[in-house]
Each structure stands twice: as structure tokens, then as C-alpha cells.
Amino acid sequence: MLKTLTFTLMHFCIAFGVTYALTGSVAVGGLVATVEPLCNAVGFFFHDKLWKRLEKHATADNEPARQSWQHRHA
């Protein structure tokens, strides 16, 4: 959990620093530092769902063909 918190803090600082350097505005830097990580979190959620779907299809494609009467046991 500490690693997640420190990574989040680093992310906020980088977002603020880059935006402040480009705009010179503390307000805009603070806004971007707040909004951008939240957008990334939502984006990551959908990215992860897509990857899980792709991995599921990749493993299904690698399995040998089965007859409908054959059962698959875990």
C-alpha cells in the first residue's frame, strides 16, 4: 500500500510540475495534477478489461479442438 501511495504522490507531482512549467499557473497545474491521474485510473480500468479479454481469447485459441461430448476438467 505504501508503494501505491508514493507512486500516486509522484504522479501528482510530475503532472503538476509539467503543467506548471508549460503554463506558469499554479491553479492550472493543480487542476491538471488532480484530474489527469483520475482520468488515467478510469483509462487503466478499461485497458485492463481489454487485456483480460485478449488474454482469454489467446488461451482459448491455443487449446486443442474438442468434440461437443468431451468435457473439460480443471
Distance bins in CASP14 RR format, pairs under 12 A and 6 or more apart:
PFRMAT RR
TARGET T0000
AUTHOR 0000-0000-0000
RMODE 2
METHOD distances of the structure
MODEL  1
1 7 0 0 0 0 0 1 0 0 0 0 0
1 8 0 0 0 0 0 1 0 0 0 0 0
2 8 0 0 0 0 0 1 0 0 0 0 0
2 9 0 0 0 0 0 1 0 0 0 0 0
3 9 0 0 0 0 0 1 0 0 0 0 0
3 10 0 0 0 0 0 1 0 0 0 0 0
4 10 0 0 0 0 0 1 0 0 0 0 0
4 11 0 0 0 0 0 1 0 0 0 0 0
4 37 0 0 0 0 0 1 0 0 0 0 0
4 41 0 0 0 0 0 1 0 0 0 0 0
5 11 0 0 0 0 0 1 0 0 0 0 0
5 12 0 0 0 0 0 1 0 0 0 0 0
6 12 0 0 0 0 0 1 0 0 0 0 0
6 13 0 0 0 0 0 1 0 0 0 0 0
7 13 0 0 0 0 0 1 0 0 0 0 0
7 14 0 0 0 0 0 1 0 0 0 0 0
7 37 0 0 0 0 0 1 0 0 0 0 0
7 40 0 0 0 0 0 1 0 0 0 0 0
7 41 0 0 0 0 0 1 0 0 0 0 0
8 14 0 0 0 0 0 1 0 0 0 0 0
8 15 0 0 0 0 0 1 0 0 0 0 0
8 33 0 0 0 0 0 1 0 0 0 0 0
8 34 0 0 0 0 0 1 0 0 0 0 0
8 36 0 0 0 0 0 1 0 0 0 0 0
8 37 1 0 0 1 0 0 0 0 0 0 0
8 38 0 0 0 0 0 1 0 0 0 0 0
8 40 0 0 0 0 0 1 0 0 0 0 0
8 41 0 0 0 0 1 0 0 0 0 0 0
9 15 0 0 0 0 0 1 0 0 0 0 0
9 16 0 0 0 0 0 1 0 0 0 0 0
9 33 0 0 0 0 0 1 0 0 0 0 0
9 37 0 0 0 0 0 1 0 0 0 0 0
10 16 0 0 0 0 0 1 0 0 0 0 0
10 17 0 0 0 0 0 1 0 0 0 0 0
10 33 0 0 0 0 0 1 0 0 0 0 0
10 37 0 0 0 0 0 1 0 0 0 0 0
11 17 0 0 0 0 0 1 0 0 0 0 0
11 18 0 0 0 0 0 1 0 0 0 0 0
11 32 0 0 0 0 0 1 0 0 0 0 0
11 33 0 0 0 0 1 0 0 0 0 0 0
11 34 0 0 0 0 0 1 0 0 0 0 0
11 36 0 0 0 0 1 0 0 0 0 0 0
11 37 1 0 1 0 0 0 0 0 0 0 0
11 38 0 0 0 0 0 1 0 0 0 0 0
11 39 0 0 0 0 0 1 0 0 0 0 0
11 40 1 0 0 1 0 0 0 0 0 0 0
11 41 0 0 0 0 1 0 0 0 0 0 0
11 44 0 0 0 0 0 1 0 0 0 0 0
12 18 0 0 0 0 0 1 0 0 0 0 0
12 19 0 0 0 0 0 1 0 0 0 0 0
12 20 0 0 0 0 0 1 0 0 0 0 0
12 29 0 0 0 0 0 1 0 0 0 0 0
12 30 0 0 0 0 1 0 0 0 0 0 0
12 31 0 0 0 0 0 1 0 0 0 0 0
12 32 0 0 0 0 1 0 0 0 0 0 0
12 33 1 0 1 0 0 0 0 0 0 0 0
12 34 1 0 0 1 0 0 0 0 0 0 0
12 35 0 0 0 0 0 1 0 0 0 0 0
12 36 0 0 0 0 1 0 0 0 0 0 0
12 37 1 0 0 1 0 0 0 0 0 0 0
12 38 0 0 0 0 0 1 0 0 0 0 0
12 40 0 0 0 0 0 1 0 0 0 0 0
13 19 0 0 0 0 0 1 0 0 0 0 0
13 20 0 0 0 0 0 1 0 0 0 0 0
13 29 0 0 0 0 0 1 0 0 0 0 0
13 30 0 0 0 0 0 1 0 0 0 0 0
13 32 0 0 0 0 0 1 0 0 0 0 0
13 33 1 0 0 1 0 0 0 0 0 0 0
13 36 0 0 0 0 0 1 0 0 0 0 0
13 37 0 0 0 0 0 1 0 0 0 0 0
14 20 0 0 0 0 0 1 0 0 0 0 0
14 21 0 0 0 0 0 1 0 0 0 0 0
14 29 0 0 0 0 0 1 0 0 0 0 0
14 32 0 0 0 0 0 1 0 0 0 0 0
14 33 0 0 0 0 1 0 0 0 0 0 0
14 36 0 0 0 0 1 0 0 0 0 0 0
14 37 0 0 0 0 1 0 0 0 0 0 0
14 40 0 0 0 0 0 1 0 0 0 0 0
15 21 0 0 0 0 0 1 0 0 0 0 0
15 22 0 0 0 0 0 1 0 0 0 0 0
15 28 0 0 0 0 0 1 0 0 0 0 0
15 29 1 0 0 1 0 0 0 0 0 0 0
15 30 0 0 0 0 1 0 0 0 0 0 0
15 31 0 0 0 0 1 0 0 0 0 0 0
15 32 1 0 1 0 0 0 0 0 0 0 0
15 33 1 0 1 0 0 0 0 0 0 0 0
15 34 0 0 0 0 1 0 0 0 0 0 0
15 35 0 0 0 0 1 0 0 0 0 0 0
15 36 1 0 1 0 0 0 0 0 0 0 0
15 37 1 0 0 1 0 0 0 0 0 0 0
15 38 0 0 0 0 0 1 0 0 0 0 0
15 39 0 0 0 0 0 1 0 0 0 0 0
15 40 0 0 0 0 1 0 0 0 0 0 0
16 22 0 0 0 0 0 1 0 0 0 0 0
16 23 0 0 0 0 0 1 0 0 0 0 0
16 24 0 0 0 0 0 1 0 0 0 0 0
16 25 0 0 0 0 0 1 0 0 0 0 0
16 26 0 0 0 0 1 0 0 0 0 0 0
16 27 0 0 0 0 0 1 0 0 0 0 0
16 28 0 0 0 0 1 0 0 0 0 0 0
16 29 1 0 1 0 0 0 0 0 0 0 0
16 30 1 0 1 0 0 0 0 0 0 0 0
16 31 0 0 0 0 1 0 0 0 0 0 0
16 32 1 0 0 1 0 0 0 0 0 0 0
16 33 1 1 0 0 0 0 0 0 0 0 0
16 34 0 0 0 0 1 0 0 0 0 0 0
16 35 0 0 0 0 0 1 0 0 0 0 0
16 36 0 0 0 0 1 0 0 0 0 0 0
16 37 0 0 0 0 0 1 0 0 0 0 0
17 23 0 0 0 0 1 0 0 0 0 0 0
17 24 0 0 0 0 1 0 0 0 0 0 0
17 25 0 0 0 0 0 1 0 0 0 0 0
17 26 0 0 0 0 0 1 0 0 0 0 0
17 28 0 0 0 0 0 1 0 0 0 0 0
17 29 1 0 0 1 0 0 0 0 0 0 0
17 30 0 0 0 0 1 0 0 0 0 0 0
17 32 0 0 0 0 1 0 0 0 0 0 0
17 33 1 0 0 1 0 0 0 0 0 0 0
17 36 0 0 0 0 0 1 0 0 0 0 0
18 24 0 0 0 0 0 1 0 0 0 0 0
18 28 0 0 0 0 0 1 0 0 0 0 0
18 29 0 0 0 0 1 0 0 0 0 0 0
18 30 0 0 0 0 0 1 0 0 0 0 0
18 32 0 0 0 0 1 0 0 0 0 0 0
18 33 0 0 0 0 1 0 0 0 0 0 0
18 36 0 0 0 0 1 0 0 0 0 0 0
19 25 1 0 0 1 0 0 0 0 0 0 0
19 26 0 0 0 0 1 0 0 0 0 0 0
19 27 0 0 0 0 0 1 0 0 0 0 0
19 28 1 0 1 0 0 0 0 0 0 0 0
19 29 1 1 0 0 0 0 0 0 0 0 0
19 30 1 0 0 1 0 0 0 0 0 0 0
19 31 0 0 0 0 1 0 0 0 0 0 0
19 32 1 0 1 0 0 0 0 0 0 0 0
19 33 1 0 0 1 0 0 0 0 0 0 0
19 34 0 0 0 0 0 1 0 0 0 0 0
19 35 0 0 0 0 0 1 0 0 0 0 0
19 36 0 0 0 0 1 0 0 0 0 0 0
20 26 1 0 0 1 0 0 0 0 0 0 0
20 27 0 0 0 0 1 0 0 0 0 0 0
20 28 1 0 0 1 0 0 0 0 0 0 0
20 29 1 0 1 0 0 0 0 0 0 0 0
20 30 1 0 0 1 0 0 0 0 0 0 0
20 31 0 0 0 0 0 1 0 0 0 0 0
20 32 0 0 0 0 1 0 0 0 0 0 0
20 33 0 0 0 0 1 0 0 0 0 0 0
21 28 0 0 0 0 0 1 0 0 0 0 0
21 29 0 0 0 0 1 0 0 0 0 0 0
21 32 0 0 0 0 0 1 0 0 0 0 0
22 28 0 0 0 0 1 0 0 0 0 0 0
22 29 0 0 0 0 1 0 0 0 0 0 0
22 32 0 0 0 0 1 0 0 0 0 0 0
23 29 1 0 0 1 0 0 0 0 0 0 0
23 30 0 0 0 0 0 1 0 0 0 0 0
23 31 0 0 0 0 0 1 0 0 0 0 0
23 32 0 0 0 0 1 0 0 0 0 0 0
23 33 0 0 0 0 0 1 0 0 0 0 0
24 30 0 0 0 0 0 1 0 0 0 0 0
24 32 0 0 0 0 0 1 0 0 0 0 0
25 31 0 0 0 0 1 0 0 0 0 0 0
25 32 0 0 0 0 1 0 0 0 0 0 0
25 33 0 0 0 0 0 1 0 0 0 0 0
26 32 0 0 0 0 0 1 0 0 0 0 0
26 33 0 0 0 0 0 1 0 0 0 0 0
27 33 0 0 0 0 0 1 0 0 0 0 0
27 34 0 0 0 0 0 1 0 0 0 0 0
28 34 0 0 0 0 0 1 0 0 0 0 0
28 35 0 0 0 0 0 1 0 0 0 0 0
28 36 0 0 0 0 0 1 0 0 0 0 0
29 35 0 0 0 0 1 0 0 0 0 0 0
29 36 0 0 0 0 1 0 0 0 0 0 0
30 36 0 0 0 0 1 0 0 0 0 0 0
30 37 0 0 0 0 0 1 0 0 0 0 0
31 37 0 0 0 0 0 1 0 0 0 0 0
31 38 0 0 0 0 0 1 0 0 0 0 0
31 39 0 0 0 0 0 1 0 0 0 0 0
32 38 0 0 0 0 0 1 0 0 0 0 0
32 39 0 0 0 0 1 0 0 0 0 0 0
32 40 0 0 0 0 0 1 0 0 0 0 0
33 39 0 0 0 0 0 1 0 0 0 0 0
33 40 0 0 0 0 0 1 0 0 0 0 0
34 40 0 0 0 0 0 1 0 0 0 0 0
34 41 0 0 0 0 0 1 0 0 0 0 0
35 41 0 0 0 0 0 1 0 0 0 0 0
35 42 0 0 0 0 0 1 0 0 0 0 0
36 42 0 0 0 0 0 1 0 0 0 0 0
36 43 0 0 0 0 0 1 0 0 0 0 0
37 43 0 0 0 0 0 1 0 0 0 0 0
37 44 0 0 0 0 0 1 0 0 0 0 0
38 44 0 0 0 0 0 1 0 0 0 0 0
38 45 0 0 0 0 0 1 0 0 0 0 0
39 45 0 0 0 0 0 1 0 0 0 0 0
39 46 0 0 0 0 0 1 0 0 0 0 0
40 46 0 0 0 0 0 1 0 0 0 0 0
40 47 0 0 0 0 1 0 0 0 0 0 0
41 47 0 0 0 0 0 1 0 0 0 0 0
41 48 0 0 0 0 0 1 0 0 0 0 0
42 48 0 0 0 0 0 1 0 0 0 0 0
42 49 0 0 0 0 0 1 0 0 0 0 0
43 49 0 0 0 0 1 0 0 0 0 0 0
43 50 0 0 0 0 1 0 0 0 0 0 0
43 51 0 0 0 0 0 1 0 0 0 0 0
44 50 0 0 0 0 0 1 0 0 0 0 0
44 51 0 0 0 0 0 1 0 0 0 0 0
45 51 0 0 0 0 0 1 0 0 0 0 0
45 52 0 0 0 0 0 1 0 0 0 0 0
46 52 0 0 0 0 0 1 0 0 0 0 0
46 53 0 0 0 0 0 1 0 0 0 0 0
47 53 0 0 0 0 0 1 0 0 0 0 0
47 54 0 0 0 0 0 1 0 0 0 0 0
48 54 0 0 0 0 0 1 0 0 0 0 0
48 55 0 0 0 0 0 1 0 0 0 0 0
49 55 0 0 0 0 0 1 0 0 0 0 0
49 56 0 0 0 0 0 1 0 0 0 0 0
50 56 0 0 0 0 0 1 0 0 0 0 0
50 57 0 0 0 0 0 1 0 0 0 0 0
51 57 0 0 0 0 0 1 0 0 0 0 0
51 58 0 0 0 0 0 1 0 0 0 0 0
52 58 0 0 0 0 0 1 0 0 0 0 0
52 59 0 0 0 0 0 1 0 0 0 0 0
53 59 0 0 0 0 0 1 0 0 0 0 0
53 60 0 0 0 0 0 1 0 0 0 0 0
54 60 0 0 0 0 0 1 0 0 0 0 0
54 61 0 0 0 0 0 1 0 0 0 0 0
55 61 0 0 0 0 0 1 0 0 0 0 0
55 62 0 0 0 0 0 1 0 0 0 0 0
56 62 0 0 0 0 0 1 0 0 0 0 0
56 63 0 0 0 0 0 1 0 0 0 0 0
57 63 0 0 0 0 0 1 0 0 0 0 0
60 66 0 0 0 0 0 1 0 0 0 0 0
60 72 0 0 0 0 0 1 0 0 0 0 0
63 70 0 0 0 0 0 1 0 0 0 0 0
63 72 0 0 0 0 1 0 0 0 0 0 0
64 70 0 0 0 0 0 1 0 0 0 0 0
64 72 0 0 0 0 0 1 0 0 0 0 0
65 72 0 0 0 0 0 1 0 0 0 0 0
66 72 1 0 0 1 0 0 0 0 0 0 0
66 73 0 0 0 0 0 1 0 0 0 0 0
END
